[in-house]
């Protein structure tokens, strides 16, 4: 189906997202922080990025900005979404914002709405 990049500094969550999205047919790469994700965006083409907001090295806003310059849609996932962070993410072009915790079925549904 689609090639996705999952970015989160929590290893168990990265693994959960990877496994659940692979089960519905997507090819998944993972990055443990925003800096790693930005390097991966330089090296490969993705159909969608799913990124946490608060991470070391580079945060979700940095990932969002980098993905926007490459015309790659981004879903932001965070346990700490505020009105300000929602506004900033939407201004930078986030196609969707999801509040953690996120179930595998909700994630698959969100991805399906973006990559058709």
C-alpha positions as CSV (number, residue, x, y, z in Angstrom):
1,X,0.0,0.0,0.0
2,X,1.9,3.0,1.3
3,X,5.4,3.7,2.7
4,X,5.2,5.4,6.1
5,X,7.7,6.8,8.5
6,X,6.8,6.5,12.2
7,X,8.6,8.9,14.5
8,X,8.5,8.5,18.3
9,X,11.0,8.5,21.1
10,X,9.1,5.7,22.9
11,X,10.3,2.4,21.6
12,X,7.2,0.4,22.6
13,X,4.9,2.8,20.8
14,X,7.1,2.8,17.7
15,X,6.9,-1.0,17.7
16,X,3.1,-1.0,18.3
17,X,2.5,1.5,15.4
18,X,4.9,-0.5,13.1
19,X,3.3,-3.8,13.7
20,X,-0.3,-2.6,13.5
21,X,0.3,-0.7,10.3
22,X,2.2,-3.5,8.7
23,X,-0.8,-5.8,9.5
24,X,-2.9,-3.6,7.2
25,X,-0.4,-3.8,4.4
26,X,1.8,-0.7,4.8
27,X,5.6,-0.6,4.6
28,X,6.9,1.0,7.8
29,X,10.2,2.7,8.7
30,X,10.8,4.0,12.2
31,X,12.9,6.9,13.7
32,X,13.6,7.4,17.4
33,X,13.6,11.2,17.2
34,X,13.0,14.1,14.9
35,X,16.7,14.5,13.8
36,X,16.8,10.9,12.7
37,X,13.4,11.3,10.9
38,X,14.7,14.4,9.0
39,X,17.7,12.5,7.8
40,X,15.5,9.6,6.7
41,X,13.3,12.1,4.8
42,X,16.5,13.2,2.9
43,X,17.3,9.6,2.0
44,X,13.9,8.1,1.1
45,X,10.5,8.9,-0.3
46,X,7.5,8.5,2.0
47,X,3.8,8.7,1.5
48,X,3.1,9.8,5.0
49,X,4.9,10.6,8.3
50,X,3.3,9.9,11.7
51,X,5.2,11.9,14.3
52,X,5.1,12.5,18.0
53,X,5.3,16.1,19.1
54,X,7.7,16.2,22.0
55,X,11.0,14.4,21.3
56,X,14.7,15.0,21.8
57,X,17.1,16.3,19.1
58,X,14.3,17.7,16.9
59,X,10.6,17.8,17.8
60,X,7.4,17.1,15.8
61,X,7.3,20.7,14.6
62,X,10.8,20.3,13.1
63,X,9.7,17.0,11.4
64,X,6.5,18.7,10.2
65,X,8.5,21.6,8.6
66,X,10.9,19.2,7.0
67,X,8.2,17.0,5.6
68,X,6.3,20.0,4.3
69,X,9.3,21.1,2.1
70,X,9.2,17.6,0.6
71,X,5.4,17.6,0.1
72,X,4.9,14.7,2.5
73,X,1.7,14.8,4.6
74,X,2.1,14.4,8.4
75,X,-0.1,13.1,11.2
76,X,0.9,14.5,14.5
77,X,0.3,12.3,17.6
78,X,0.8,13.7,21.1
79,X,-0.3,13.3,24.7
80,X,0.3,17.0,25.1
81,X,-1.7,18.7,22.4
82,X,-2.6,22.3,23.5
83,X,-4.6,24.8,21.5
84,X,-1.3,26.6,20.7
85,X,0.4,23.4,19.5
86,X,-2.6,22.4,17.5
87,X,-2.7,25.9,15.8
88,X,1.1,25.7,15.1
89,X,0.9,22.2,13.7
90,X,-2.1,23.1,11.4
91,X,-0.3,26.3,10.3
92,X,2.7,24.1,9.3
93,X,0.4,21.8,7.3
94,X,-0.4,18.8,9.6
95,X,-3.1,16.8,7.9
96,X,-4.4,15.4,11.2
97,X,-3.7,15.7,14.9
98,X,-4.4,12.7,17.2
99,X,-4.4,12.7,21.0
100,X,-2.5,9.9,22.7
101,X,-3.2,7.2,23.7
102,X,-4.1,6.0,20.2
103,X,-5.5,2.5,19.5
104,X,-4.1,0.5,16.5
105,X,-7.6,0.7,14.9
106,X,-7.8,4.4,15.2
107,X,-4.3,4.8,13.8
108,X,-5.1,2.5,10.8
109,X,-8.3,4.5,10.2
110,X,-6.5,7.8,10.3
111,X,-3.8,6.6,7.9
112,X,-6.4,5.2,5.6
113,X,-8.1,8.6,5.5
114,X,-4.8,10.2,4.4
115,X,-3.3,7.6,2.0
116,X,-5.8,6.2,-0.4
